[in-house]
Amino acid sequence: MELGFIILIVTILCVMAIVREFKAQNMFGVAFAGLSALVFGFFSIATLYWELIRPLFES
């Protein structure tokens, strides 16, 4: 479960990097940070779902 929260923090940092790179007009940085945010965001949500939500619905 801790891994999911750590990856979620990395996702938030990636989103902050997207905003920063838009301001600097660095489109390669925007693309790289956007791709990183998508990947880390997917894994953080999947990990938190697997550890927190799924056990609630199991018998």
PDB file as gemmi writes it, atoms N, CA and C in Angstrom:
CRYST1    1.000    1.000    1.000  90.00  90.00  90.00 P 1                      
ATOM      1  N   MET A   1       0.825  -1.186   0.000  1.00  0.00           N  
ATOM      2  CA  MET A   1       0.000   0.000   0.000  1.00  0.00           C  
ATOM      3  C   MET A   1       0.870   1.250   0.000  1.00  0.00           C  
ATOM      4  N   GLU A   2       2.004   1.183   0.691  1.00  0.00           N  
ATOM      5  CA  GLU A   2       2.895   2.335   0.722  1.00  0.00           C  
ATOM      6  C   GLU A   2       3.435   2.648  -0.672  1.00  0.00           C  
ATOM      7  N   LEU A   3       3.660   1.593  -1.447  1.00  0.00           N  
ATOM      8  CA  LEU A   3       4.151   1.793  -2.810  1.00  0.00           C  
ATOM      9  C   LEU A   3       3.168   2.608  -3.637  1.00  0.00           C  
ATOM     10  N   GLY A   4       1.882   2.349  -3.476  1.00  0.00           N  
ATOM     11  CA  GLY A   4       0.872   3.107  -4.211  1.00  0.00           C  
ATOM     12  C   GLY A   4       0.899   4.585  -3.879  1.00  0.00           C  
ATOM     13  N   PHE A   5       1.103   4.904  -2.598  1.00  0.00           N  
ATOM     14  CA  PHE A   5       1.168   6.311  -2.211  1.00  0.00           C  
ATOM     15  C   PHE A   5       2.446   6.980  -2.696  1.00  0.00           C  
ATOM     16  N   ILE A   6       3.546   6.244  -2.702  1.00  0.00           N  
ATOM     17  CA  ILE A   6       4.805   6.801  -3.201  1.00  0.00           C  
ATOM     18  C   ILE A   6       4.699   7.092  -4.700  1.00  0.00           C  
ATOM     19  N   ILE A   7       4.117   6.148  -5.434  1.00  0.00           N  
ATOM     20  CA  ILE A   7       3.943   6.361  -6.872  1.00  0.00           C  
ATOM     21  C   ILE A   7       2.963   7.499  -7.129  1.00  0.00           C  
ATOM     22  N   LEU A   8       1.968   7.664  -6.273  1.00  0.00           N  
ATOM     23  CA  LEU A   8       1.034   8.786  -6.410  1.00  0.00           C  
ATOM     24  C   LEU A   8       1.753  10.117  -6.213  1.00  0.00           C  
ATOM     25  N   ILE A   9       2.682  10.181  -5.284  1.00  0.00           N  
ATOM     26  CA  ILE A   9       3.479  11.399  -5.086  1.00  0.00           C  
ATOM     27  C   ILE A   9       4.319  11.683  -6.330  1.00  0.00           C  
ATOM     28  N   VAL A  10       4.896  10.647  -6.936  1.00  0.00           N  
ATOM     29  CA  VAL A  10       5.668  10.826  -8.168  1.00  0.00           C  
ATOM     30  C   VAL A  10       4.766  11.338  -9.283  1.00  0.00           C  
ATOM     31  N   THR A  11       3.532  10.855  -9.338  1.00  0.00           N  
ATOM     32  CA  THR A  11       2.577  11.329 -10.346  1.00  0.00           C  
ATOM     33  C   THR A  11       2.278  12.813 -10.162  1.00  0.00           C  
ATOM     34  N   ILE A  12       2.098  13.226  -8.924  1.00  0.00           N  
ATOM     35  CA  ILE A  12       1.838  14.650  -8.650  1.00  0.00           C  
ATOM     36  C   ILE A  12       3.026  15.497  -9.055  1.00  0.00           C  
ATOM     37  N   LEU A  13       4.236  15.006  -8.802  1.00  0.00           N  
ATOM     38  CA  LEU A  13       5.433  15.730  -9.232  1.00  0.00           C  
ATOM     39  C   LEU A  13       5.529  15.809 -10.753  1.00  0.00           C  
ATOM     40  N   CYS A  14       5.103  14.767 -11.444  1.00  0.00           N  
ATOM     41  CA  CYS A  14       5.091  14.790 -12.910  1.00  0.00           C  
ATOM     42  C   CYS A  14       4.108  15.824 -13.436  1.00  0.00           C  
ATOM     43  N   VAL A  15       2.959  15.939 -12.800  1.00  0.00           N  
ATOM     44  CA  VAL A  15       1.977  16.944 -13.215  1.00  0.00           C  
ATOM     45  C   VAL A  15       2.533  18.352 -12.988  1.00  0.00           C  
ATOM     46  N   MET A  16       3.230  18.541 -11.881  1.00  0.00           N  
ATOM     47  CA  MET A  16       3.868  19.840 -11.638  1.00  0.00           C  
ATOM     48  C   MET A  16       4.932  20.129 -12.696  1.00  0.00           C  
ATOM     49  N   ALA A  17       5.641  19.090 -13.139  1.00  0.00           N  
ATOM     50  CA  ALA A  17       6.646  19.262 -14.190  1.00  0.00           C  
ATOM     51  C   ALA A  17       6.006  19.625 -15.521  1.00  0.00           C  
ATOM     52  N   ILE A  18       4.817  19.091 -15.791  1.00  0.00           N  
ATOM     53  CA  ILE A  18       4.110  19.443 -17.028  1.00  0.00           C  
ATOM     54  C   ILE A  18       3.819  20.939 -17.050  1.00  0.00           C  
ATOM     55  N   VAL A  19       3.321  21.457 -15.939  1.00  0.00           N  
ATOM     56  CA  VAL A  19       3.000  22.888 -15.864  1.00  0.00           C  
ATOM     57  C   VAL A  19       4.260  23.726 -16.027  1.00  0.00           C  
ATOM     58  N   ARG A  20       5.338  23.311 -15.355  1.00  0.00           N  
ATOM     59  CA  ARG A  20       6.585  24.064 -15.438  1.00  0.00           C  
ATOM     60  C   ARG A  20       7.145  24.073 -16.863  1.00  0.00           C  
ATOM     61  N   GLU A  21       7.070  22.939 -17.536  1.00  0.00           N  
ATOM     62  CA  GLU A  21       7.617  22.861 -18.890  1.00  0.00           C  
ATOM     63  C   GLU A  21       6.729  23.591 -19.902  1.00  0.00           C  
ATOM     64  N   PHE A  22       5.424  23.664 -19.659  1.00  0.00           N  
ATOM     65  CA  PHE A  22       4.574  24.497 -20.515  1.00  0.00           C  
ATOM     66  C   PHE A  22       4.976  25.953 -20.410  1.00  0.00           C  
ATOM     67  N   LYS A  23       5.270  26.407 -19.189  1.00  0.00           N  
ATOM     68  CA  LYS A  23       5.692  27.799 -19.003  1.00  0.00           C  
ATOM     69  C   LYS A  23       7.015  28.081 -19.702  1.00  0.00           C  
ATOM     70  N   ALA A  24       7.913  27.086 -19.711  1.00  0.00           N  
ATOM     71  CA  ALA A  24       9.205  27.246 -20.372  1.00  0.00           C  
ATOM     72  C   ALA A  24       9.133  26.948 -21.868  1.00  0.00           C  
ATOM     73  N   GLN A  25       7.979  26.535 -22.354  1.00  0.00           N  
ATOM     74  CA  GLN A  25       7.728  26.192 -23.749  1.00  0.00           C  
ATOM     75  C   GLN A  25       8.673  25.108 -24.252  1.00  0.00           C  
ATOM     76  N   ASN A  26       8.892  24.121 -23.399  1.00  0.00           N  
ATOM     77  CA  ASN A  26       9.723  22.975 -23.741  1.00  0.00           C  
ATOM     78  C   ASN A  26       8.798  21.791 -24.021  1.00  0.00           C  
ATOM     79  N   MET A  27       8.468  21.581 -25.290  1.00  0.00           N  
ATOM     80  CA  MET A  27       7.480  20.568 -25.642  1.00  0.00           C  
ATOM     81  C   MET A  27       8.014  19.142 -25.453  1.00  0.00           C  
ATOM     82  N   PHE A  28       9.313  18.935 -25.616  1.00  0.00           N  
ATOM     83  CA  PHE A  28       9.875  17.613 -25.339  1.00  0.00           C  
ATOM     84  C   PHE A  28       9.721  17.288 -23.858  1.00  0.00           C  
ATOM     85  N   GLY A  29       9.957  18.260 -22.998  1.00  0.00           N  
ATOM     86  CA  GLY A  29       9.768  18.064 -21.565  1.00  0.00           C  
ATOM     87  C   GLY A  29       8.319  17.830 -21.203  1.00  0.00           C  
ATOM     88  N   VAL A  30       7.415  18.522 -21.874  1.00  0.00           N  
ATOM     89  CA  VAL A  30       5.977  18.320 -21.643  1.00  0.00           C  
ATOM     90  C   VAL A  30       5.580  16.898 -22.034  1.00  0.00           C  
ATOM     91  N   ALA A  31       6.072  16.442 -23.176  1.00  0.00           N  
ATOM     92  CA  ALA A  31       5.733  15.095 -23.637  1.00  0.00           C  
ATOM     93  C   ALA A  31       6.292  14.035 -22.686  1.00  0.00           C  
ATOM     94  N   PHE A  32       7.524  14.197 -22.268  1.00  0.00           N  
ATOM     95  CA  PHE A  32       8.140  13.219 -21.371  1.00  0.00           C  
ATOM     96  C   PHE A  32       7.453  13.205 -20.012  1.00  0.00           C  
ATOM     97  N   ALA A  33       7.167  14.386 -19.462  1.00  0.00           N  
ATOM     98  CA  ALA A  33       6.483  14.460 -18.170  1.00  0.00           C  
ATOM     99  C   ALA A  33       5.048  13.961 -18.285  1.00  0.00           C  
ATOM    100  N   GLY A  34       4.387  14.220 -19.406  1.00  0.00           N  
ATOM    101  CA  GLY A  34       3.033  13.725 -19.606  1.00  0.00           C  
ATOM    102  C   GLY A  34       2.980  12.213 -19.692  1.00  0.00           C  
ATOM    103  N   LEU A  35       3.910  11.637 -20.432  1.00  0.00           N  
ATOM    104  CA  LEU A  35       3.978  10.180 -20.520  1.00  0.00           C  
ATOM    105  C   LEU A  35       4.286   9.560 -19.157  1.00  0.00           C  
ATOM    106  N   SER A  36       5.182  10.181 -18.423  1.00  0.00           N  
ATOM    107  CA  SER A  36       5.513   9.688 -17.083  1.00  0.00           C  
ATOM    108  C   SER A  36       4.309   9.792 -16.149  1.00  0.00           C  
ATOM    109  N   ALA A  37       3.572  10.890 -16.244  1.00  0.00           N  
ATOM    110  CA  ALA A  37       2.394  11.058 -15.401  1.00  0.00           C  
ATOM    111  C   ALA A  37       1.331  10.003 -15.727  1.00  0.00           C  
ATOM    112  N   LEU A  38       1.157   9.686 -17.005  1.00  0.00           N  
ATOM    113  CA  LEU A  38       0.192   8.655 -17.376  1.00  0.00           C  
ATOM    114  C   LEU A  38       0.589   7.280 -16.843  1.00  0.00           C  
ATOM    115  N   VAL A  39       1.844   6.934 -17.000  1.00  0.00           N  
ATOM    116  CA  VAL A  39       2.305   5.608 -16.566  1.00  0.00           C  
ATOM    117  C   VAL A  39       2.260   5.495 -15.048  1.00  0.00           C  
ATOM    118  N   PHE A  40       2.855   6.471 -14.352  1.00  0.00           N  
ATOM    119  CA  PHE A  40       2.874   6.414 -12.895  1.00  0.00           C  
ATOM    120  C   PHE A  40       1.464   6.556 -12.317  1.00  0.00           C  
ATOM    121  N   GLY A  41       0.625   7.367 -12.954  1.00  0.00           N  
ATOM    122  CA  GLY A  41      -0.748   7.511 -12.487  1.00  0.00           C  
ATOM    123  C   GLY A  41      -1.525   6.215 -12.604  1.00  0.00           C  
ATOM    124  N   PHE A  42      -1.351   5.520 -13.727  1.00  0.00           N  
ATOM    125  CA  PHE A  42      -2.035   4.238 -13.898  1.00  0.00           C  
ATOM    126  C   PHE A  42      -1.592   3.251 -12.826  1.00  0.00           C  
ATOM    127  N   PHE A  43      -0.283   3.145 -12.609  1.00  0.00           N  
ATOM    128  CA  PHE A  43       0.198   2.173 -11.642  1.00  0.00           C  
ATOM    129  C   PHE A  43      -0.164   2.546 -10.209  1.00  0.00           C  
ATOM    130  N   SER A  44      -0.217   3.828  -9.900  1.00  0.00           N  
ATOM    131  CA  SER A  44      -0.611   4.206  -8.542  1.00  0.00           C  
ATOM    132  C   SER A  44      -2.081   3.903  -8.295  1.00  0.00           C  
ATOM    133  N   ILE A  45      -2.950   4.211  -9.267  1.00  0.00           N  
ATOM    134  CA  ILE A  45      -4.368   3.917  -9.101  1.00  0.00           C  
ATOM    135  C   ILE A  45      -4.603   2.416  -9.067  1.00  0.00           C  
ATOM    136  N   ALA A  46      -3.919   1.665  -9.933  1.00  0.00           N  
ATOM    137  CA  ALA A  46      -4.081   0.217  -9.944  1.00  0.00           C  
ATOM    138  C   ALA A  46      -3.605  -0.409  -8.639  1.00  0.00           C  
ATOM    139  N   THR A  47      -2.492   0.067  -8.111  1.00  0.00           N  
ATOM    140  CA  THR A  47      -1.968  -0.474  -6.859  1.00  0.00           C  
ATOM    141  C   THR A  47      -2.896  -0.154  -5.695  1.00  0.00           C  
ATOM    142  N   LEU A  48      -3.370   1.085  -5.618  1.00  0.00           N  
ATOM    143  CA  LEU A  48      -4.275   1.445  -4.532  1.00  0.00           C  
ATOM    144  C   LEU A  48      -5.600   0.698  -4.653  1.00  0.00           C  
ATOM    145  N   TYR A  49      -6.079   0.501  -5.874  1.00  0.00           N  
ATOM    146  CA  TYR A  49      -7.304  -0.278  -6.057  1.00  0.00           C  
ATOM    147  C   TYR A  49      -7.098  -1.714  -5.580  1.00  0.00           C  
ATOM    148  N   TRP A  50      -5.983  -2.313  -5.985  1.00  0.00           N  
ATOM    149  CA  TRP A  50      -5.718  -3.712  -5.659  1.00  0.00           C  
ATOM    150  C   TRP A  50      -5.572  -3.912  -4.150  1.00  0.00           C  
ATOM    151  N   GLU A  51      -5.002  -2.925  -3.453  1.00  0.00           N  
ATOM    152  CA  GLU A  51      -4.738  -3.070  -2.028  1.00  0.00           C  
ATOM    153  C   GLU A  51      -5.885  -2.565  -1.141  1.00  0.00           C  
ATOM    154  N   LEU A  52      -6.628  -1.551  -1.573  1.00  0.00           N  
ATOM    155  CA  LEU A  52      -7.633  -0.935  -0.710  1.00  0.00           C  
ATOM    156  C   LEU A  52      -9.069  -1.275  -1.090  1.00  0.00           C  
ATOM    157  N   ILE A  53      -9.406  -1.182  -2.365  1.00  0.00           N  
ATOM    158  CA  ILE A  53     -10.792  -1.280  -2.781  1.00  0.00           C  
ATOM    159  C   ILE A  53     -11.210  -2.736  -3.019  1.00  0.00           C  
ATOM    160  N   ARG A  54     -10.382  -3.495  -3.710  1.00  0.00           N  
ATOM    161  CA  ARG A  54     -10.735  -4.859  -4.060  1.00  0.00           C  
ATOM    162  C   ARG A  54     -11.031  -5.730  -2.830  1.00  0.00           C  
ATOM    163  N   PRO A  55     -10.253  -5.641  -1.749  1.00  0.00           N  
ATOM    164  CA  PRO A  55     -10.576  -6.483  -0.572  1.00  0.00           C  
ATOM    165  C   PRO A  55     -11.930  -6.161   0.064  1.00  0.00           C  
ATOM    166  N   LEU A  56     -12.455  -4.963  -0.145  1.00  0.00           N  
ATOM    167  CA  LEU A  56     -13.748  -4.611   0.421  1.00  0.00           C  
ATOM    168  C   LEU A  56     -14.891  -5.397  -0.210  1.00  0.00           C  
ATOM    169  N   PHE A  57     -14.725  -5.805  -1.475  1.00  0.00           N  
ATOM    170  CA  PHE A  57     -15.788  -6.487  -2.200  1.00  0.00           C  
ATOM    171  C   PHE A  57     -15.625  -7.987  -2.239  1.00  0.00           C  
ATOM    172  N   GLU A  58     -14.559  -8.485  -1.653  1.00  0.00           N  
ATOM    173  CA  GLU A  58     -14.378  -9.936  -1.598  1.00  0.00           C  
ATOM    174  C   GLU A  58     -15.099 -10.509  -0.403  1.00  0.00           C  
ATOM    175  N   SER A  59     -15.566 -11.712  -0.541  1.00  0.00           N  
ATOM    176  CA  SER A  59     -16.302 -12.352   0.564  1.00  0.00           C  
ATOM    177  C   SER A  59     -15.359 -12.978   1.560  1.00  0.00           C  
TER     178      SER A  59                                                      
END                                                                             
